[in-house]
Amino acid sequence: MDETVFTYGSPQLKFGPGAIDEIAWDASNLGARRVAVVSDPGVADAGITQRVADVLTGGDISVDVFTGARVEPSDASLQEATDWARKNGPWDAIVAVGGGSSIDTAKAIALMTTNDGDLVDYINAPVGGGKNPTKPLVPVIAVPTTTGTGSESTTICVLDVLEANVKTGISHASLRPRLAVIDPQLTMTQPAGVTAAAGMDILCHALESYTAKPYTEFAAKRAEERVPYCGANPISDMWSREAVRLLATSFRTAVADGDDVDARGAMALAATFAGMGFGNAGVHVPHACAYPIAGMVRDFRPDGYDADHPMVPHGMAVAMTAPAAFALLYPTDPGRHHEMAALLEPDTAGSDLGRDALPDALRRLMRDIGLPNGLVALGYSPNDLPQLVDGAMKQQRLLATAPVDITETDVERVLRDSMTLW
């Protein structure tokens, strides 16, 4: 019996220049008198973390600050954050200030300071135990300073499991932030390289959720079996389309001119819209492939990131396989692929459309914004394919949302075709 029901969830949203100046009122409205502010060293050095803390203390809220969030969190970094939190908490709320890394670290703190056990117990199976929280989490208020991850809207905490050389996550509806405070002015200092990589995450969120398996093609579930990723549905479709529409006119501009206020605002709004889409519909092949691409990194260090370790930014890792993935999936619904290609490149909307329309539009965009030319540029070779395929196939929670059953052969084809992009 096919599914007839879809679900939709999102945080409360506050959007606009100056929104951050109201965060003390927002926290108080949630009953918070003592909060933890969770951030990373780069955001702290930019003065944004302290600005948020000052607004909170100005509203008579007690604040503890943690600036040790790791860019691209790992099980080790989240354990460090958990140890700090269990020593210094509890709090009435957690305020995350930064990109997806800080927001995901805050989610982990909210989980591990309210529920028993170890971090690995909650990591998605088969990498971890896949346990669900049994106790309510303290609310998370997300204050994104980058435009990309959509973590302020989602139920997911992403992390590297270092010993396994794989990226995976913790997923549960209770991880969704209670409130997202999105102030585009906080993104003005985002370097071009970060804007490019994070922006591709926005775009792939929208494209993957729009081309995901429709909710009506899943087997019917009982109420207690429902999960946040329920497949493409009318509400997630709406957000995904609008995200791509905004990106089409702002993405290249925001990378080329970070001082363009209108482009920065459009990118921030697109990130939120895409998060509200994929956070309910789900993502699939590019994100599944991205996890081992990021998790197996050797020496690559991206432009624009002040990191003390080799890393492939999440959005960059996702983008690398997107052209090949959408070429693979084109036969499942050519109309949806055509629609996304036309939205992404409005000037060419009247030209002939086919299997390569969306992949070619993605390649042109990636080249224009300065992304590396495929997996080889990140330090990979065909010799790495078996391990990359194995890492991607472990992401069954994501691959289940693909519009067709994905095999190892499919994943190997996508990764092989992504070694060089142009």
C-alpha positions in Angstrom: 0.0 0.0 0.0 1.5 3.4 -1.1 1.8 6.3 1.3 -1.0 9.0 1.3 0.3 11.2 4.0 3.3 13.6 4.2 4.6 15.6 7.1 6.2 19.1 7.3 8.1 20.8 10.0 10.2 24.0 10.4 11.5 26.2 13.1 10.1 29.6 13.9 11.9 32.1 11.7 13.0 35.7 12.2 14.6 37.2 9.1 16.1 40.5 8.2 18.9 43.1 8.9 19.1 43.8 12.6 17.2 40.7 13.6 20.1 39.7 15.9 19.4 42.7 18.1 16.2 41.1 19.3 17.7 37.8 20.4 17.5 38.5 24.1 13.8 39.0 23.8 13.6 35.8 21.7 15.5 33.8 24.3 13.4 35.2 27.2 10.3 34.3 25.3 11.4 30.7 25.4 11.8 30.9 29.1 15.6 31.1 29.0 17.4 32.8 31.9 20.7 31.0 31.4 22.1 30.1 27.9 25.2 28.6 26.3 26.5 30.4 23.2 28.2 27.9 20.9 30.5 29.2 18.1 33.8 28.6 16.3 37.1 30.4 16.5 36.7 32.2 13.1 33.3 33.6 14.0 34.6 34.6 17.5 37.6 36.4 15.9 35.2 38.4 13.7 33.5 39.7 16.9 30.1 38.2 16.1 30.0 35.7 19.0 30.7 38.4 21.5 28.1 40.7 19.9 25.4 38.0 20.4 26.6 37.4 23.9 26.4 41.1 24.7 22.9 41.4 23.4 21.8 38.4 25.6 23.5 39.7 28.8 22.0 43.1 28.1 18.6 41.4 28.4 19.6 40.0 31.9 20.3 36.5 30.6 23.3 34.7 32.0 25.7 33.5 29.3 28.4 30.8 29.0 30.4 30.9 25.8 32.0 27.9 23.9 34.1 28.8 20.9 35.6 25.4 20.2 33.2 24.2 17.5 35.3 22.5 14.8 34.8 23.5 11.2 33.3 20.2 9.8 32.7 18.6 13.2 34.0 15.2 14.1 33.0 12.7 16.7 36.1 13.9 18.7 35.2 17.6 18.5 31.6 16.9 19.4 32.8 14.8 22.3 35.0 17.7 23.5 31.9 20.0 23.3 29.8 17.5 25.1 32.4 17.2 27.9 32.5 21.0 28.3 28.7 21.1 28.3 28.2 18.4 30.8 30.7 20.1 33.1 29.3 23.7 32.7 25.6 23.1 32.1 22.7 22.8 32.3 21.1 25.7 30.4 17.6 26.8 29.5 18.6 27.1 25.8 21.6 26.8 23.5 22.3 29.7 21.1 24.3 28.6 18.0 26.3 31.3 16.3 28.1 30.4 13.1 27.8 28.1 10.1 26.4 24.6 10.0 29.4 23.4 12.0 28.5 25.6 15.0 24.8 24.8 14.7 25.4 21.1 14.5 27.7 21.3 17.5 24.9 23.1 19.4 22.5 20.3 18.4 24.9 17.7 19.8 25.2 19.7 23.1 21.4 19.9 23.4 21.1 16.2 22.9 24.0 15.0 25.1 23.1 17.3 28.0 19.6 16.1 28.3 19.9 12.4 27.3 22.0 9.6 28.7 24.7 7.5 26.9 27.5 8.2 24.5 27.5 10.1 21.3 28.1 7.0 19.2 24.8 5.6 20.6 22.9 8.3 18.6 24.9 8.3 15.3 22.9 6.9 12.4 23.2 3.1 11.8 25.2 1.3 10.5 28.0 3.6 11.6 26.5 4.1 15.1 23.8 2.8 17.3 20.9 4.8 15.7 19.3 5.4 19.1 16.5 7.9 19.4 16.5 10.4 22.3 14.1 9.5 25.1 14.1 12.9 26.9 13.1 16.4 25.6 16.0 18.5 24.4 16.6 22.1 25.5 15.7 24.5 22.7 18.3 25.5 20.2 18.3 29.1 18.7 20.2 29.1 15.5 22.0 32.2 14.3 23.6 31.4 10.9 26.6 33.5 9.8 27.0 31.6 6.5 24.6 31.0 3.7 24.5 27.4 2.9 24.0 24.5 5.2 20.3 25.2 6.2 21.1 23.5 9.5 19.0 26.2 11.2 16.0 24.5 9.6 16.9 20.8 9.8 16.7 17.8 12.1 20.3 16.7 11.3 23.7 16.9 13.0 26.5 16.0 10.6 29.9 14.8 11.7 33.1 13.0 10.7 33.7 9.6 12.3 37.5 9.8 12.3 38.4 6.1 12.7 36.0 5.0 10.0 37.0 7.8 7.6 33.4 8.6 6.9 31.0 11.4 7.4 27.6 10.6 8.7 25.0 12.2 11.1 22.5 12.1 13.9 19.0 12.5 12.7 15.8 13.1 14.8 13.0 15.5 14.8 13.9 16.8 18.2 17.2 18.2 16.8 15.4 20.8 14.8 16.2 24.3 16.2 13.2 25.9 17.9 14.0 29.3 16.4 16.2 30.5 13.5 17.3 34.2 13.7 18.7 35.0 10.2 20.4 38.4 9.9 22.0 38.8 6.4 24.3 41.4 7.8 26.1 38.7 9.7 27.1 37.0 6.4 28.9 40.1 4.9 32.3 38.9 6.1 32.0 35.5 4.6 35.0 34.9 2.2 34.4 34.2 -1.5 35.5 30.6 -1.1 33.1 29.9 1.7 30.3 31.7 -0.2 31.0 29.4 -3.2 31.1 26.1 -1.3 28.2 26.9 1.0 26.1 28.2 -1.8 26.5 25.0 -3.7 25.1 23.2 -0.6 22.0 25.5 -0.9 21.6 24.6 -4.5 22.0 20.9 -4.1 19.6 20.9 -1.2 17.0 22.4 -3.5 17.8 20.2 -6.5 18.0 17.0 -4.5 14.8 17.5 -2.6 12.9 18.5 -5.8 14.1 15.4 -7.6 13.7 13.1 -4.6 11.4 10.1 -4.5 7.8 11.4 -4.2 6.2 10.8 -0.9 3.4 8.8 -2.6 5.9 6.2 -3.8 7.0 5.2 -0.3 5.3 2.3 1.5 2.6 3.5 3.9 3.8 4.1 7.5 2.2 4.0 10.8 2.2 7.3 12.8 5.1 6.2 15.0 7.2 5.2 12.0 7.2 8.6 10.3 10.6 10.2 9.8 11.6 13.8 8.9 12.6 12.9 5.3 9.3 11.8 3.7 10.1 12.5 0.0 9.2 15.2 -2.4 5.9 16.8 -1.6 4.0 20.0 -2.6 5.3 22.1 0.3 9.0 21.1 0.0 8.7 21.6 -3.8 7.6 25.2 -3.3 10.6 26.1 -1.1 13.0 24.3 -3.4 11.8 26.1 -6.5 12.0 29.5 -4.8 15.5 28.8 -3.5 16.8 28.1 -7.0 15.0 31.2 -8.4 16.9 33.3 -5.8 20.2 31.7 -6.5 20.0 32.2 -10.2 20.2 35.9 -9.8 22.4 36.2 -6.7 24.9 33.4 -6.4 27.6 34.6 -8.9 27.2 38.1 -7.7 27.6 37.2 -4.0 30.9 35.3 -4.8 32.3 38.1 -6.9 31.2 41.0 -4.7 30.7 40.1 -1.0 29.7 43.6 -0.3 26.6 43.4 -2.4 23.9 43.6 0.2 21.0 42.5 -2.0 22.9 39.4 -3.2 23.8 38.5 0.4 20.2 38.9 1.5 19.0 36.7 -1.4 21.5 34.0 -0.6 20.5 34.0 3.1 16.8 33.7 2.1 17.7 30.9 -0.4 19.5 29.0 2.2 16.5 29.2 4.5 14.1 28.2 1.8 16.2 25.3 0.7 16.6 24.1 4.3 12.8 24.1 4.7 12.6 22.1 1.5 15.2 19.4 2.0 14.7 19.2 5.8 11.4 17.6 5.0 11.7 16.0 1.6 15.3 14.7 2.0 18.4 14.7 -0.1 20.0 11.7 -2.0 22.9 10.8 -4.2 25.2 13.9 -4.2 24.9 14.1 -0.4 25.5 10.4 0.1 28.7 10.6 -2.0 29.8 13.8 -0.3 30.2 12.1 3.1 33.1 9.8 2.1 34.6 12.6 -0.1 34.9 14.8 3.0 35.6 12.0 5.4 38.6 10.6 3.4 40.3 13.9 2.8 44.1 13.7 2.9 45.9 17.1 2.2 43.3 19.3 0.5 42.8 22.8 2.1 40.2 25.0 0.6 40.4 28.7 -0.2 38.6 31.0 2.3 38.5 28.6 5.3 40.7 29.3 8.3 41.1 25.6 9.3 44.1 24.0 11.0 43.5 20.6 9.3 42.9 19.3 5.8 39.2 19.4 4.9 36.7 19.4 2.0 33.9 21.7 2.9 30.6 20.0 2.9 29.0 22.0 0.1 32.1 21.5 -2.1 32.0 17.8 -1.5 28.3 17.7 -2.4 28.8 19.7 -5.6 31.6 17.5 -7.0 29.2 14.6 -7.9 26.1 16.7 -8.6 26.4 16.9 -12.4 27.0 13.1 -12.8 24.3 12.3 -10.2 21.6 14.3 -12.0 22.7 12.8 -15.4 22.1 9.4 -13.8 18.7 10.3 -12.4 17.4 12.2 -15.4 15.2 9.4 -16.8 13.2 9.2 -13.5 11.5 12.6 -14.2 12.9 14.6 -17.1 10.3 17.4 -16.6 11.6 18.2 -13.1 15.2 18.2 -14.3 14.3 20.5 -17.2 12.4 22.8 -14.8 15.4 23.2 -12.5 17.8 23.8 -15.4 15.5 26.6 -16.7 15.2 28.2 -13.3 19.0 28.1 -12.7 19.7 29.6 -16.1 16.7 31.7 -17.1 18.5 33.2 -20.1 18.7 29.8 -21.7 15.3 28.6 -20.7 14.1 28.4 -24.3 17.0 26.3 -25.6 16.8 22.6 -26.2 16.6 20.6 -22.9 17.8 17.1 -22.3 19.8 14.9 -20.0 22.8 17.3 -20.0 20.8 20.5 -19.4 21.0 20.5 -15.6 24.5 18.9 -15.3 25.9 21.5 -17.8 24.3 24.4 -16.0 25.9 23.1 -12.8 29.3 22.8 -14.4 29.2 26.4 -15.8 28.2 27.7 -12.4 30.9 25.8 -10.5 33.5 27.0 -12.9 32.4 30.6 -12.7 32.5 30.6 -8.9 35.9 29.0 -8.7 35.2 25.5 -7.4 37.9 22.7 -8.0 37.6 20.8 -11.2 36.4 17.5 -9.8 37.6 14.9 -7.4 41.1 14.7 -8.9 41.6 18.4 -7.8 40.7 17.3 -4.2 43.4 14.6 -4.2 41.4 11.6 -5.3 42.1 9.1 -8.1 40.3 6.1 -9.6 42.2 4.0 -7.1 40.0 5.5 -4.3 36.8 4.4 -5.9 36.2 1.2 -3.9 36.5 3.1 -0.6 34.5 6.0 -1.8 31.7 3.7 -3.0 31.7 1.9 0.3 31.4 5.1 2.2 28.5 6.4 0.1 26.6 3.1 0.3 26.7 3.4 4.1 24.4 6.4 3.8 21.2 4.4 3.3 19.1 7.0 5.1 20.0 9.4 2.3 20.0 6.9 -0.6 16.5 5.8 0.4 15.2 9.2 -0.8 16.6 8.7 -4.3 13.9 8.3 -6.9 15.3 4.8 -7.9 17.1 2.1 -6.0 20.7 3.0 -6.0 23.3 0.3 -6.5 27.1 0.2 -6.0 27.4 0.2 -9.8 25.4 3.5 -9.9 27.5 5.1 -7.2 30.8 4.0 -8.9 29.6 5.5 -12.2 28.8 8.8 -10.5 32.1 9.0 -8.7 34.1 7.9 -11.8 32.4 10.6 -13.9 33.1 13.2 -11.3 36.9 12.8 -11.3 37.1 15.7 -13.8 34.2 18.0 -14.4 35.3 20.1 -17.4 
